């Protein structure tokens, strides 16, 4: 009978280890060599409230091109005014996704990617007096918000045309060990509504989720697991501790009865 004790201990440890792996490991259902359908990376589309720079240039007629650019910002400091040549004037898209460009007037670029917006404005210029006009559009102050059980929650700046959910979590220092990996919430505003999406990053299905590619202003919420939730109150911790010791005592008593009777 005494030989049963180490065996039972090993079996208990094995089951505990397997259970922990199931809760923590990412992409548990992926095997070596799998080919998985994945959402292609999509460039972010400009939306109301976004800030963009629109720079028009021309090699043949730079003086004409200059009239389509916003003036350089001049800052008054005391009695002297300084002009910062490296400072870029930004447009802010209004509620309809439009900007007012000098000479061109009101142009709708909301719903377009950065490159599509540049092409649209460039085509408008080339139909007028700037045949060789080149337009560069850059986006600023785009971000994702990540809350909950990550190492560094807060805003994640988007400094390129796309960002995935995994990249946003990675930029926050990854999930904590107390995070639920099977129930990550993404909140997205679309057409005046806030839509909710739950994803499980333990599964390869994440790669084909509609929120695998994040949009600017998305909010990612990582829920705590039961242990972490229990740490919010002393009573719950006490109950859990008592419950744990009672369970251990019960197992030991049962083993003792089986071995020594």
Secondary structure, 3 states (H helix, E strand, C coil): CHHHHHHHHHHHHHHHHHHHHHHHCCCCCCCCCCCCCCCCCCCCECCCCCEEEEEEECCCCHHHHHCCCCCCCEEEECCEEEECCCCCCCEECCCCCEEEECCCEEEECCCCEHHHHHHHHHHHHHCCCCCCCEEEEEEECCEEEEEECECCCEEEECCCCCCEHHHHHHHCCCECCCEEEEEEEEEEEECCEEEEEEECCCCHHHHHCCCCECCCCCEEEEEECHHHHHCCCHHHHHHHHHHHHHHHHHHHHHHHHHHHC
